[in-house]
């Protein structure tokens, strides 16, 4: 058995034993560093023709010390799983910064290597609580399901093959760097997600070791739907064929508004349910005011009610938020996966079930 096989087995066992803790926001922590353009450029991109400030993922190459520090901060706070700093590291998203294929590969590779090293150090230090690394795969800045032109419903800036190739490139680099699982997160468009799933499954069929897949959608507002229009149950029906390790929601909403959608997933999903909500909703300045104990109190209730298996934070959450969440989950049993009767379950914008 490989080291990664052993880690995957340990991850699955840990999920049976307790509610797993995920990390929090990377963006808010990087913003606190008040980095300058030079931090993002480093030596490698010193003469790059496009401004790089704001490209947080490039810091995996230019300021790996910061990325290592943040992984350490979240693991120290009690996180079982931390994610790579690669949320936007695809050829499609990085085209905004005019980065080539090699640069995008290196972001993912180095991001995974940094996280792998830190996770292994924490596991060696605390073998009773092994740490795991999720490869962060973000939603892209272009959508397959929705028009890019209000006057042309059929207009698209990308096609399925382009999205598939972008994700395949990212997944291959994350795998080589040593991630334990893939986290396809902040999904606004289910078709984009399907392209990522196909990329993962194709690479597995070509010889890559099968890794757990965590799928995390986004309910964008009080409508209770993803941006491409699906309800929570319809979204689950659309992606359950991939047999994910976990299904959940993150971003866009605070815990209070996210709760009914997590409860719906807990009812229908025959796998682990995960959630990492924002620290409430942003104020008029775009900042998040919800305090760590407030976030922890809200999500701990989900665990106590048997709704979740993995909990963490998204926008506005910090290591302090994660520490409070971890403390609030001590001794709480994870959600039991339901045994649902067999039925034909399909999805459009709404779910359809034929028993």
C-alpha positions as CSV (number, residue, x, y, z in Angstrom):
1,X,0.0,0.0,0.0
2,X,1.2,3.5,-0.8
3,X,1.5,6.3,1.8
4,X,-1.5,8.0,0.1
5,X,-3.6,4.8,0.3
6,X,-2.9,4.7,4.0
7,X,-3.8,8.4,4.4
8,X,-7.1,7.9,2.5
9,X,-7.9,5.0,4.8
10,X,-7.1,7.1,7.8
11,X,-9.4,9.9,6.5
12,X,-12.3,7.6,6.0
13,X,-11.8,6.2,9.5
14,X,-11.6,9.6,11.0
15,X,-14.9,10.6,9.4
16,X,-16.5,7.6,11.1
17,X,-15.1,8.6,14.5
18,X,-15.9,12.3,14.6
19,X,-17.1,15.4,12.8
20,X,-14.1,16.5,10.8
21,X,-13.0,20.1,10.9
22,X,-12.0,22.0,7.8
23,X,-10.0,25.2,7.5
24,X,-11.3,28.7,7.0
25,X,-10.8,31.6,4.6
26,X,-7.5,32.0,2.8
27,X,-8.4,35.3,1.2
28,X,-9.1,37.2,4.4
29,X,-5.8,35.9,5.9
30,X,-3.8,36.9,2.8
31,X,-5.4,40.4,2.8
32,X,-4.3,40.9,6.4
33,X,-0.7,40.6,5.1
34,X,-1.1,43.8,3.1
35,X,1.2,42.4,0.4
36,X,2.7,44.6,-2.3
37,X,3.0,43.9,-6.0
38,X,6.5,42.6,-5.5
39,X,5.3,39.9,-3.2
40,X,3.1,38.5,-6.0
41,X,5.7,38.9,-8.7
42,X,8.8,37.5,-6.9
43,X,11.9,36.9,-9.1
44,X,10.2,34.7,-11.6
45,X,7.5,37.2,-12.6
46,X,9.5,40.4,-12.1
47,X,9.1,41.4,-15.7
48,X,5.6,40.0,-16.3
49,X,3.6,42.4,-18.4
50,X,0.4,42.2,-16.3
51,X,-0.2,43.4,-12.7
52,X,-0.1,40.4,-10.4
53,X,-1.4,41.9,-7.1
54,X,-4.6,40.1,-6.0
55,X,-3.6,36.8,-7.7
56,X,-3.4,35.0,-4.3
57,X,-2.7,31.6,-5.9
58,X,0.6,32.8,-7.4
59,X,1.9,33.1,-3.8
60,X,2.4,29.3,-3.9
61,X,5.4,30.2,-6.1
62,X,6.5,33.7,-5.0
63,X,5.8,33.6,-1.2
64,X,5.6,29.9,-0.2
65,X,6.4,31.0,3.4
66,X,3.0,32.7,3.7
67,X,1.2,29.7,2.4
68,X,3.1,27.4,4.8
69,X,2.3,29.8,7.7
70,X,-1.4,29.7,6.9
71,X,-1.6,25.9,6.7
72,X,0.1,25.8,10.0
73,X,-2.3,28.3,11.5
74,X,-5.3,26.3,10.5
75,X,-3.9,22.9,11.6
76,X,-2.9,24.4,14.9
77,X,-6.5,25.7,15.3
78,X,-7.7,22.2,15.1
79,X,-8.4,21.6,11.4
80,X,-8.3,18.0,10.3
81,X,-8.3,19.1,6.6
82,X,-6.7,22.1,5.0
83,X,-7.0,23.0,1.4
84,X,-4.4,24.0,-1.2
85,X,-4.1,27.7,-2.1
86,X,-5.2,26.9,-5.7
87,X,-8.8,28.0,-5.9
88,X,-8.3,29.9,-9.2
89,X,-5.4,27.9,-10.5
90,X,-6.7,26.9,-13.9
91,X,-5.6,28.0,-17.3
92,X,-9.0,29.6,-17.9
93,X,-9.0,31.7,-14.7
94,X,-5.3,32.5,-14.9
95,X,-5.7,33.9,-18.4
96,X,-6.7,37.1,-16.6
97,X,-3.1,37.3,-15.5
98,X,-1.7,36.1,-18.8
99,X,0.0,33.1,-17.2
100,X,1.0,30.2,-19.4
101,X,0.4,26.5,-18.9
102,X,3.7,25.9,-17.1
103,X,3.1,28.6,-14.6
104,X,-0.4,27.3,-13.8
105,X,0.9,23.8,-13.4
106,X,3.6,25.0,-11.0
107,X,1.1,26.9,-8.9
108,X,-0.9,23.7,-8.3
109,X,2.2,21.5,-7.9
110,X,3.9,23.8,-5.4
111,X,0.6,24.5,-3.6
112,X,0.1,20.8,-3.1
113,X,3.7,20.2,-2.1
114,X,3.6,22.9,0.6
115,X,0.4,21.6,2.0
116,X,1.6,18.0,2.0
117,X,4.7,18.9,3.9
118,X,2.8,20.8,6.6
119,X,0.1,18.1,6.9
120,X,2.8,15.4,7.3
121,X,4.6,17.5,9.9
122,X,1.4,17.8,12.0
123,X,0.6,14.2,11.6
124,X,4.1,13.2,12.9
125,X,3.7,15.6,15.8
126,X,0.1,14.5,16.7
127,X,-0.3,10.9,15.3
128,X,-3.6,10.6,17.2
129,X,-5.0,13.3,14.9
130,X,-3.7,12.9,11.4
131,X,-4.0,15.9,9.1
132,X,-5.2,15.7,5.5
133,X,-4.8,17.9,2.4
134,X,-7.6,18.8,0.0
135,X,-6.8,20.0,-3.5
136,X,-8.9,23.1,-4.0
137,X,-10.6,23.2,-7.4
138,X,-12.6,26.4,-7.9
139,X,-15.6,27.3,-10.1
140,X,-13.9,29.3,-12.9
141,X,-14.8,32.8,-14.0
142,X,-16.7,31.5,-17.1
143,X,-19.9,29.3,-17.1
144,X,-21.1,26.6,-19.4
145,X,-24.8,26.8,-18.4
146,X,-25.4,30.5,-18.7
147,X,-25.0,33.0,-21.5
148,X,-22.2,35.5,-21.5
149,X,-24.5,37.9,-23.4
150,X,-28.0,39.0,-22.3
151,X,-29.0,39.5,-25.9
152,X,-27.9,36.0,-27.0
153,X,-29.0,33.1,-24.8
154,X,-26.6,30.7,-26.6
155,X,-23.5,32.8,-26.2
156,X,-20.7,31.1,-24.2
157,X,-17.1,32.2,-23.6
158,X,-15.9,28.6,-23.3
159,X,-17.1,25.1,-24.4
160,X,-17.1,21.9,-22.4
161,X,-13.8,20.6,-23.8
162,X,-12.0,23.7,-22.8
163,X,-13.3,23.6,-19.3
164,X,-12.6,19.8,-19.1
165,X,-9.0,20.4,-20.3
166,X,-8.4,23.2,-17.8
167,X,-9.6,21.0,-14.9
168,X,-7.7,18.0,-16.1
169,X,-4.5,20.0,-16.1
170,X,-5.2,21.3,-12.6
171,X,-6.2,17.9,-11.2
172,X,-3.0,16.2,-12.6
173,X,-0.8,18.7,-10.9
174,X,-2.6,18.5,-7.6
175,X,-2.3,14.8,-7.7
176,X,1.4,14.9,-8.4
177,X,1.9,17.3,-5.6
178,X,0.4,14.9,-3.1
179,X,-3.2,15.8,-2.2
180,X,-5.3,13.3,-0.3
181,X,-8.7,14.3,-1.8
182,X,-10.1,16.8,-4.3
183,X,-12.4,19.6,-3.2
184,X,-14.5,20.9,-6.1
185,X,-15.9,24.0,-4.3
186,X,-18.0,27.1,-4.6
187,X,-19.9,25.5,-7.5
188,X,-22.2,27.9,-9.2
189,X,-22.6,26.0,-12.4
190,X,-23.3,22.3,-12.2
191,X,-22.0,21.7,-15.8
192,X,-18.6,23.2,-14.9
193,X,-18.6,20.7,-11.9
194,X,-19.4,17.8,-14.3
195,X,-16.4,18.8,-16.4
196,X,-14.2,18.6,-13.3
197,X,-15.6,15.3,-12.3
198,X,-15.0,13.9,-15.8
199,X,-11.4,15.1,-15.7
200,X,-10.9,13.3,-12.3
201,X,-12.6,10.1,-13.4
202,X,-10.7,10.0,-16.8
203,X,-7.4,10.4,-15.0
204,X,-8.3,7.6,-12.7
205,X,-9.1,5.3,-15.6
206,X,-5.7,6.1,-17.0
207,X,-3.9,5.0,-13.9
208,X,-4.1,7.7,-11.2
209,X,-4.9,6.4,-7.8
210,X,-8.6,6.9,-6.9
211,X,-8.9,9.8,-4.4
212,X,-12.0,10.9,-2.4
213,X,-14.0,13.7,-4.1
214,X,-15.7,16.4,-2.0
215,X,-18.3,18.4,-4.0
216,X,-19.4,21.7,-2.5
217,X,-22.0,23.8,-4.3
218,X,-23.1,27.4,-3.6
219,X,-26.6,28.5,-2.9
220,X,-26.3,32.1,-4.1
221,X,-29.2,33.8,-2.4
222,X,-32.5,33.4,-0.6
223,X,-34.0,31.7,-3.7
224,X,-32.4,28.4,-2.4
225,X,-30.8,27.7,-5.8
226,X,-27.4,27.6,-7.3
227,X,-26.6,30.3,-9.9
228,X,-27.4,27.8,-12.7
229,X,-30.8,27.3,-11.1
230,X,-30.8,24.0,-9.2
231,X,-32.3,23.3,-5.8
232,X,-30.2,21.4,-3.2
233,X,-31.8,18.0,-4.1
234,X,-31.5,18.5,-7.8
235,X,-27.9,19.4,-7.4
236,X,-27.3,16.2,-5.5
237,X,-29.1,14.2,-8.1
238,X,-26.8,15.7,-10.8
239,X,-23.5,14.8,-9.2
240,X,-24.2,11.6,-7.2
241,X,-23.1,9.4,-10.0
242,X,-19.5,10.4,-9.1
243,X,-20.0,8.6,-5.7
244,X,-18.4,11.5,-3.8
245,X,-16.8,11.1,-0.4
246,X,-18.8,14.2,0.7
247,X,-21.4,16.6,-0.7
248,X,-22.1,20.1,0.7
249,X,-22.4,23.8,0.3
250,X,-20.1,26.7,1.0
251,X,-19.8,30.5,0.5
252,X,-22.5,33.1,-0.3
253,X,-24.5,32.6,2.9
254,X,-23.9,32.7,6.6
255,X,-24.8,29.7,8.7
256,X,-28.4,30.9,9.5
257,X,-29.4,31.1,5.8
258,X,-27.4,28.0,4.8
259,X,-28.9,25.7,7.4
260,X,-32.1,24.6,5.5
261,X,-30.1,23.6,2.4
262,X,-27.6,21.6,4.5
263,X,-30.6,19.9,6.2
264,X,-32.0,19.0,2.8
265,X,-28.7,17.4,1.7
266,X,-28.6,15.5,5.0
267,X,-32.0,14.1,4.2
268,X,-31.2,13.0,0.6
269,X,-27.5,12.3,0.4
270,X,-26.2,8.8,1.0
271,X,-22.7,10.1,1.7
272,X,-21.0,12.5,4.1
273,X,-22.4,16.0,4.3
274,X,-20.1,19.0,4.6
275,X,-20.6,22.7,5.1
276,X,-18.3,25.7,5.3
277,X,-20.4,28.9,5.5
278,X,-19.3,32.5,5.5
279,X,-18.9,34.4,8.8
280,X,-22.4,35.8,8.3
281,X,-23.1,38.3,5.5
282,X,-20.7,41.1,4.6
283,X,-21.4,44.6,5.9
284,X,-21.6,47.7,3.7
285,X,-17.8,47.8,3.6
286,X,-17.5,44.2,2.5
287,X,-16.2,43.0,5.8
288,X,-17.5,40.2,7.9
289,X,-18.5,41.0,11.5
290,X,-19.6,37.6,12.8
291,X,-17.3,36.6,15.7
292,X,-15.7,33.2,16.1
293,X,-18.0,32.1,18.9
294,X,-21.1,33.1,16.9
295,X,-20.1,31.0,13.9
296,X,-19.2,28.1,16.1
297,X,-22.5,28.2,18.0
298,X,-24.5,28.2,14.8
299,X,-22.7,25.3,13.1
300,X,-22.3,23.2,16.3
301,X,-26.1,23.0,16.4
302,X,-26.0,21.3,13.0
303,X,-23.7,18.7,14.3
304,X,-25.7,18.1,17.4
305,X,-28.8,17.6,15.3
306,X,-27.0,15.0,13.2
307,X,-26.9,17.1,9.9
308,X,-23.2,17.1,9.1
309,X,-19.9,15.2,8.9
310,X,-17.5,18.0,8.0
311,X,-17.6,21.6,9.2
312,X,-15.4,24.6,8.4
313,X,-15.5,28.2,7.3
314,X,-15.5,30.2,4.1
315,X,-15.3,34.0,3.6
316,X,-14.5,36.0,6.7
317,X,-13.5,33.0,8.8
318,X,-10.1,32.9,10.5
319,X,-8.1,30.4,12.5
320,X,-9.9,31.8,15.5
321,X,-13.2,30.8,14.0
322,X,-11.9,27.3,13.2
323,X,-10.6,26.9,16.7
324,X,-14.0,27.8,18.2
325,X,-15.7,25.4,15.8
326,X,-13.2,22.6,16.7
327,X,-13.8,23.1,20.4
328,X,-17.6,23.1,20.0
329,X,-17.5,19.8,18.2
330,X,-15.6,17.9,20.9
331,X,-17.5,14.7,21.8
332,X,-20.2,15.3,19.1
333,X,-21.0,12.2,17.0
334,X,-20.9,12.6,13.2
335,X,-24.1,12.3,11.1
336,X,-25.2,8.8,10.3
337,X,-25.5,8.2,6.6
338,X,-29.1,7.3,5.7
339,X,-30.1,4.1,3.8
340,X,-32.4,5.5,1.1
341,X,-34.7,3.2,-0.8
342,X,-33.7,2.6,-4.4
343,X,-35.4,4.8,-7.0
344,X,-34.8,6.5,-10.3
345,X,-33.7,10.0,-9.3
346,X,-33.2,12.6,-12.0
347,X,-32.7,16.4,-12.1
348,X,-33.3,19.5,-14.0
349,X,-33.7,22.6,-12.1
350,X,-36.0,20.5,-9.8
351,X,-35.5,16.9,-8.7
352,X,-37.6,14.1,-10.1
353,X,-38.0,10.7,-8.4
354,X,-39.6,7.6,-9.8
355,X,-39.9,4.9,-7.1
